[in-house]
Amino acid sequence: MNEKTKDIKSSTEENFSVKPVRLYPSTVGTYANLQVGDIIKVMVVDHDREKKVVYCENKLGCFFIKDENFFYYDAEKTNKVINCYMYKHIVARVVSIKPKGFIELDNKHLLLETIDELSHKIGTIVPATIENIVGYGLFVDIGNGIRSLCYINNVSKSRYKDLKEVFQNGDEISVKIMDFNPYSKEFIVSRKDAYERQRFEKYDKIIVTVTDETINKDGYYVEVNPATTGIMDKYPETPELKNGDCCYVSVKKDTPYGLRVRLIYKILY
């Protein structure tokens, strides 16, 4: 059967039905837009331990995932794992479209397939979405719900005081897959290694992002790109800047350790 063919079965073959929790009271789409093989994002809203079914929702409606097809299935840890994801979004694949809109999802095999694909991309650059920002780095989604931690020392060559002042959840960034642990199934990624250091001439005009105050508070650490860092010197006319401010500057000199730049104009986004 073609993977895009809808797998319509009799509703009597399944001894459960979808139980909407109605976190999404109004719908903006329709089940008719979905096909077997589509990958969608849903929120986990309920778990029926007796029937071994996880219920999910999004703006299209309600879905279900059998326990055995939920993440890395382990019969002894199923309830604990599902509780960890309750009221959180996950990515899953449509595997069956049943009568009356009963749609079955599977995210365990989707994750395993994605991990296998990404494990062969060590050293390549992939798009990522920031999902959570902590003091020691960025948790990013590198594809189909595969979460990886980009440690703060791999975020940029520039010094960051507080990542939350510069980044937001949902921001799109590029990361390089540095390594993969086949036992823990975890990827090591780096934002700074996804770029190359840029070179500039004196008096070049560029845009930089303020990341922190210098140790002696006589200037600011700035980033041109994740692999290119610099210091913006303070002058009497220099206004107070915040982390995350984007500024138009002039290059004073380009040293092996980074740029020295002078503020021309502060750009507010």
C-alpha positions, 0 to 999 in steps of 0.5 A, spaced: 500 500 500 502 506 498 505 510 504 500 516 502 494 512 502 489 513 507 489 506 512 481 506 513 479 501 518 473 499 521 472 503 528 470 496 531 477 494 531 479 499 536 476 499 543 477 506 545 475 513 542 478 520 542 477 524 548 478 531 547 480 535 553 478 542 549 485 546 550 484 548 543 476 550 543 476 553 536 479 549 530 482 553 524 483 547 519 480 540 518 482 533 518 481 532 511 488 536 510 492 530 513 494 524 510 498 518 512 505 520 513 504 527 514 508 530 520 505 534 525 506 538 532 501 536 537 500 537 545 499 531 550 493 532 554 491 525 557 493 518 558 488 512 559 493 507 563 487 502 562 487 502 554 494 504 554 493 510 549 496 517 549 491 523 547 493 529 544 490 535 541 492 541 536 488 546 532 486 541 527 482 536 533 484 530 537 489 524 536 491 518 539 498 515 540 498 507 543 503 507 549 508 502 545 509 508 539 510 513 544 517 515 544 522 510 546 517 505 549 519 502 555 513 498 559 516 499 566 517 507 565 511 508 560 507 512 565 513 516 568 515 518 561 508 520 559 507 524 565 514 528 563 511 530 557 504 532 559 501 538 556 508 539 552 508 539 545 511 533 541 512 531 533 509 525 531 507 522 524 500 520 522 500 513 521 492 511 520 486 515 519 480 512 521 472 513 520 469 519 524 476 523 524 480 518 529 487 519 527 493 515 530 500 518 531 507 515 532 513 518 534 517 513 537 519 510 530 519 517 527 524 519 532 528 513 531 529 514 524 531 521 525 536 520 529 539 514 524 539 520 519 542 525 523 547 520 526 550 520 519 551 528 518 556 529 523 560 535 521 554 538 517 550 544 519 543 543 520 537 548 522 535 548 529 529 551 533 531 554 540 526 551 545 529 552 552 534 557 554 538 556 561 544 559 564 549 553 561 546 553 554 540 553 549 536 547 548 534 546 540 530 542 536 535 539 530 529 536 527 522 532 528 523 533 536 530 531 536 532 535 542 540 537 543 543 542 548 548 547 545 553 549 551 554 556 552 561 555 550 559 553 544 554 558 543 559 563 541 566 566 541 563 572 544 562 572 552 555 572 554 552 574 560 545 572 560 543 568 553 535 570 555 537 577 553 539 575 546 535 569 544 528 567 545 524 561 544 522 559 537 528 563 534 531 559 528 539 558 528 544 554 525 548 549 528 553 544 526 553 537 529 559 535 532 558 528 535 553 523 537 553 518 543 549 512 540 548 509 547 544 515 550 542 517 543 544 524 544 547 529 539 553 535 541 551 541 537 555 547 536 553 554 534 559 558 533 562 552 529 557 553 524 560 559 522 567 562 519 571 567 522 570 574 518 576 578 517 575 586 516 579 592 514 580 598 518 574 603 517 569 598 515 562 599 517 559 593 520 553 591 524 554 587 531 550 585 537 552 587 544 553 580 548 556 583 555 560 589 558 567 588 558 570 585 565 573 592 567 566 595 564 570 600 559 567 597 553 562 592 551 563 585 548 560 584 541 558 579 536 559 579 529 557 572 527 558 566 532 565 565 530 567 573 530 567 576 536 570 583 538 570 589 543 566 596 543 570 601 546 566 606 551 567 613 549 564 619 553 558 620 548 557 612 548 550 611 550 548 606 555 547 599 551 543 593 553 545 586 551 542 584 545 542 591 542 544 591 535 549 597 533 552 600 527 560 600 528 566 602 525 572 597 525 578 600 528 583 594 527 582 587 526 587 583 531 588 575 531 583 575 538 578 579 535 575 586 533 576 593 536 570 597 534 567 604 535 560 605 535 557 610 530 549 609 531 545 604 535 540 600 532 534 598 536 530 592 533 
